[in-house]
Amino acid sequence: MTLVFWILIFLTTFCIMEFMAWFTHKYVMHGFLWSLHKDHHKKDHNSWWERNDFFFLFYAGVSIGCFIGWEYYGFWAGLPIGLGIFAYGVTYFFVHDIFIHQRFKLFRNATNWYAKGIRRAHKIHHKHLGKKEGECFGMLVPPMKYFKK
């Protein structure tokens, strides 16, 4: 029975992370921490690393904290929560950094409806270079209007 709860917590955490990605992007990245996120919209550097990548480190720290809570402090839900955050982070990295932004040259020829919709939605967001402009949405489930054939 514990395994069932862990799987449900893992899946719930993964889904909640899509909301957290939207919320963080709209109110933190395009809000009070715009100074860390703006180099993601306007490339004013030649480095592979962006200040925007510090947001990854924050969520990695939360995930690691959950693992530590599970291992050393008896927080039984720490493992599935930590794994859910980690799994979302890995998925986000593949979809956003590798597939959309091509930080590594993989999946360049994907042309199915979902791939086109994700790229279209992200391109619309990135056409605005300022803090206030542009629609913010989660990474894995952007608005359906971007999934036209």
Stockholm file with secondary structure:
# STOCKHOLM 1.0

chainA/1-149         MTLVFWILIFLTTFCIMEFMAWFTHKYVMHGFLWSLHKDHHKKDHNSWWERNDFFFLFYAGVSIGCFIGWEYYGFWAGLPIGLGIFAYGVTYFFVHDIFIHQRFKLFRNATNWYAKGIRRAHKIHHKHLGKKEGECFGMLVPPMKYFKK
#=GR chainA/1-149 SS CHHHHHHHHHHHHHHHHHHHHHHIIIIIIIIITHHHHHHHHSCCCCCSCCGGGHHHHHHHHHHHHHHHHHHHHCCTTHHHHHHHHHHHHHHHIIIIIIIITCSSCCSTTCCSHHHHHHHHHHHHHHTCCSSSCSCCCCSSSCCGGGCCC
#=GC SS_cons         CHHHHHHHHHHHHHHHHHHHHHHIIIIIIIIITHHHHHHHHSCCCCCSCCGGGHHHHHHHHHHHHHHHHHHHHCCTTHHHHHHHHHHHHHHHIIIIIIIITCSSCCSTTCCSHHHHHHHHHHHHHHTCCSSSCSCCCCSSSCCGGGCCC
//
